[in-house]
């Protein structure tokens, strides 16, 4: 009888709540405003030749590398950030190795690491969900071969400072340090300029968030040239589809679209945090395009009531340290106007009472 490998049979499964995603979708951190009109124009002009030929990734990599200001030998286009994580695990992890993550965070780090037979060591963030630098440094050992850090982190919105990331990279030269910058534009800080200077550093980014191209499944993985040569060995040459490649140049070129969207998200994030603060609802200040807040026993009724009102929000109760929490994506002003109106009504409808006043430190100044 055919059986999957034991490590596969024992893997955790990633179950995104994709069923019946109708209405205003503020549950997946997508760009709810859509993509650039310039991308739509490219799509309308595509010929059948784009579809009947195998995609040529190199031209797209040249465009993206030039835009980012890095040499092409440091860059690989990937099928979203997910594939970048998968490729690093396949390149650097063996059974018995350790992969280190800071939880709560993106669960695919653990899933892809586990598929190689490696052990995942999870470092729990503190009650404030801030990045626990010293705890990470203490958890490192010779068996650590991969360290995955999202900054800003999902679902907390917390960041790891540039100084701390460099300290961790230096403390574990035998390990690949993956810095997942899927949400970096909403924070404005990056470590991409250190790729190639820090030999064990990798940076992953996506076109799913700011650019509104989640359906295209395209991202980047950047690292030192000698390491990227090894990563390319386990990558398919046709991992990024031709339609996505055809649209990348225009997506990157529309800087005004990106700037406007980021500006509106930052404004909306502040509005949601103010909403929470004024009502005594505990939340964690975010540097991403979402805010995590604590609703305790009212969590499930709130998620259900918001769905009834045509707005999807994400229940994060099962994440380590996030019991009773709900994460809500923010976007353009009009969508935020609707969100705040419906959230106010939903809280009243379920009879919500905050557990207690939030601490001053939890409100962004």
N, C-alpha and C positions, 0 to 999 in steps of 0.2 A: 504494500500500500504506500502510495506516494505521501510523504510528509514534508512540511516546511521545516527549515532549520529550527532548532529549539529556541534560539534567541528571537526568531521571528514569531514563533507561537506565543512567546511570553511578552512581546512588545505591547506597550500602551498604544491605544488607537487614538488618532486625532479625529474628533467628531465635531466639525463646524456645524452650527445650527442653520443649515441651508434651506430647510423646508419652508415653503410659504413665506418667502421673503418679499412681501408686498408692502407698499407704502413708502414712507421716508425711512431709509435704511441707515440708521445711526448705530449699527451693531458691529460693523466689520472694519471701521476706520478707513473706508473708501472715500474717494473724492466725490461727494454727493452732487457736486455741480457739473460733473462730466469732464470730458477732455477738451483740449484746445480746438477751436473751429478749424484751425489749420490742419490738424490731424484728420478731421472729418472730410476736409477737401481732398486730402491725399487718398483716403479710402474710396471716395466717389470716383476718383480718376484711375484706379488700379485696373490693369488689364488681366486677362486670364493667364498671361505668362508668369505673373507673380505666383499663381497658384499651382501651375503645372511643372515648376522647376524646384529642385532642392534649394533651400535657402543658402545664400553665401554670407556667412556671419562676419567675415573679415572687413567688408566695407562698412558695416555698421559699427564695428569695433573702432575703426579709424575715426569715424565721426564722433563717437562718444569719448574716445581718448583725447582727441583734440579739444573737445568741449571742457573736459575735466582738467586739461593741462598736464596729462601724464603720458608717458610713452606707451605705445600699443603693446609692448611685451609685458607690461604690468597688468593688463586688462583681459578679462574674459566675460563676454556676454553670457548670461545664464537664463534659464527658464524660471524667472523670478528669483527672489532671495532664497526660496526653498531649495532650489537646485544647488545654489552656491554652498549652502550648509551641507547638503548631501555629498557634494564633491569633496569638500574638506574632510569629512568623516571617512570617506572611502580612500582618500589619499594618505591620511596620517594616523588613523586608528586601527589597532589590531586587538584581538581578544586579550583581555587582561589589562589593557590601557585604561586610563581614566579621562573622562571629559568633564570639565567643571562648568556649571551654570549657576547663576544667581537667580533664585526664585522669589516671587513669581515672575515668570517670563514666558517667551514663546516656546510652546511645548515640543516643536519639531526638532529643537536642538537635542533633546533627550531621545526622541524616537529615532532619528538618523544615527546618533552615536550608538544606541543600543543595537541597531541592526548589524553593526560590525562586530558585536560581541564585547564591546568596551563597556565599562561601568561608568554611570553618570554620578558624579558627586555634586549634590545640590547645596549651595550655601544660601541660607534663608536671610533675606533682608530683614532689618529690624522693624519694630512697630510703625515707625515713620516711613517705611519702605524706601529709605534712601539707600544708595549704593554702598555696600559694606566692604570697603576697600581692605581694611585690616583683616577681616574674616576671610576674604578671598586669598590674601597673601599667606595666611596661616594654613589654608587648605591645600596649597601647592606642594607637590612632592615629585620625585623622579618619574613616577608613573603617569603624571599629568601630561597628556599629549595634545589636548584641545581645550581651549577656554573660550566660551561663547558668551559675549556680552552685548546686549542690545542697549543702545543709548541714542535717543531717549528709549526707555524700556516700555514694553507692552506687557501687562496692562496698567502699570503704575504711572508712567510719564516721567519717572525719575531719570537722571543722567549720571553717567560716570565721567569725571573730569579728565581732560587730556593728560594732566600730570599723573593721575592714578592709573590710567591705561598704560602709559609708558613705563610706570613703575612695575606693573604686573608683567608686561612683556619682558622687561629686563630680568625679573625674578624667575621666569620660566622659559629660558631660551630653547629648551627641548620641545616646547609646546607651540602649536599654532594658536595665535590669539585672533579670534574672529570678532571684529567690531561691526555689529549690525546697525547700519545707519539708515534704516528704512524711513525714519521720521526726522532726519537731521535738519531739513529745511525749516521745520517749525521751532527749532532750537537755535539754529545758526552756527553751531560749532561742529567741526569735523576734525578727524585725524588723518584724512586722506593724504595730506602732504608728507606724512611720515612713511608711506608705503615705499618700500625699497631701501629706506634708510634704516628702519627697524626690520631686521631680516625675517622675523617670525610673525609679522603683522599682516592681517588680511582685513579688507574693508568690503562690506557688502552693501549695496543700495538697490532700490527698486524704482520702477516707473509706475507702480500701482497706486501710490498715495497722491503726491502733489500733482503728478501728470495725468491722473485719472485714467490710467491704462491697465487696470487690474485684469481685465479680460484678455489682454495680450500676453500676460505672463512673461515679462521680460525684466531682467535686472542685471547687475554687474557684480563681479568679484574681482578685486584688485589686490595684488600682492607683489612681492619681490620677483623679478624676472626668473631667477633660477628656481623659485618655488612654483611659479605659475606654469613652468614647463612640465612639472610633475602633475599638477592638477589637470592640465589639458589632456594628459594620458588617459584619464578616466571620464572625460567629457565626450559626449556625442558631438560630431562636427555639425549636426543639424538640430541642435537643441532649441534654437530660437526660430520661430516661424517667419516666413517671408513677409507676411502682412505687417507684423510688428517691426521688422527690419526696415520696411519701406517707409514707415511713419516716424522713425526715431529722429531723423534730422529736423523735421518740422516741429516735433514735440519739444526738442531742445531749443530750437530757434525762437519759439514764442515765449520770450522771457517776461513780457508784460503779463501774459496769462498766469504764469507761475507766481510772479510777484504779487499780483492782485489776489490770487487765491490764498497764498500764505498770509498776507496781511489780514484778510477777512477771517481766517481760521484763528489767528492770534487774538484778534478782537473778540471773536465768538467765545474762545476759551476763557478769556477774562470775564465775559458776561456770565457764563455758566458758573464759574467759580464764585463770582459775586452773588449770584442767585443762591448758591449753597450757603455761603457765609452769612447772608442776611437772614436765613431761615434756621440757622444753627445746625446745619447738616454737615457732618464730618466729610471732608474730601482731602485728596492728596494733590497738592499743586503739580501741574503737569507742564512738560515742555514739548508735548506732542499734539496731535489733533484730536484728543479725547481727554476726558476727566473721569477718574475713578472716585466713587463716593460710597459711603456706608449708609445702608437703609435697614440693616438688621432683619427683624422678622417681617418687615414690610417689603423686602426685596422681591419675592415672587409676585405678590399682588401688584406691585408697581410695574414690573415687566409685562404682566398680563394686561393691565389697564392701559399702558402706553401702546401695546399692540392693538388693543381695541380701538384706540384713537388714531391708528394708522402710522405709528412711529415704532420702529424696532430699536431696542436697546439691549445691551449684552450683560447677561448674568455671569458674574465672575466668582460666584460663591465657592466653586471647587478649587480655585487657585490657592496655593499655599499662602496663608496670611491675609486672604481676601474674603473670609467668611462674611456673608451679609452685604457684599459689595456689588454695585452695578457700574458698568463703564458706558459712557455715552460719547459718541463721536460728535465733533462740531465741524461746521462747514461755513458756507456763505451766509450773509446777514439774513436773508429772507427765510432760509431754513431754520436759522437760530431763533428768529422771531417766533416762528411756529412752535419750535421745540419748547421754549420757555413758557409760552402760553399753555400748551398742552401739559407740560410737566407740572405746572402750578395746579391745573385742574385735576390731574391724575392724583397728586398727593392729597388734595382735598377729598377726592372721591373714595380713596382707600382709608381715610382717617389717619393719615400719617402723623406721628409725633416723634420728633428727634429724640435720640437717646440721651443727649446732653450737649451742652455748648461745645463747639470746636475749640481747640487750643489756638492761641494767637499765632503760634509758629506755623500752623497749617494754612494760614491765609497769606498768599503772595502779596508782598508790599508793592 
